[in-house]
Amino acid sequence: METNYQFTRAYSDGVVGGSAGATARSKGFSEREQAQEGQYIRDLEKEKLRKLKEKADAANKEVEAQKQRMADNGDKDH
């Protein structure tokens, strides 16, 4: 006895009951998501600025140290 089975798969158009993805499309969710993204970007920028300030402070300290060494060497020449 031979049995032939045929299977088919039905796909929906993505709208099931009209509520699929409703949360992602809701105004409150979108505003909250935008606010979180904005905060994330502000935090990243703040961290970048902090690191740049540290580098600038270190460079300024090095410049001052070089100036001091030059001044000390100038005093030795006279």
Secondary structure, DSSP 8 states (H G I E B T S, - for coil): -------------S-STT-TTHHHHSHHHHHHHHHHHHHHHHHHHHHHHHHHHHHHHHHHHHHHHHHHHHHHHHHHH-
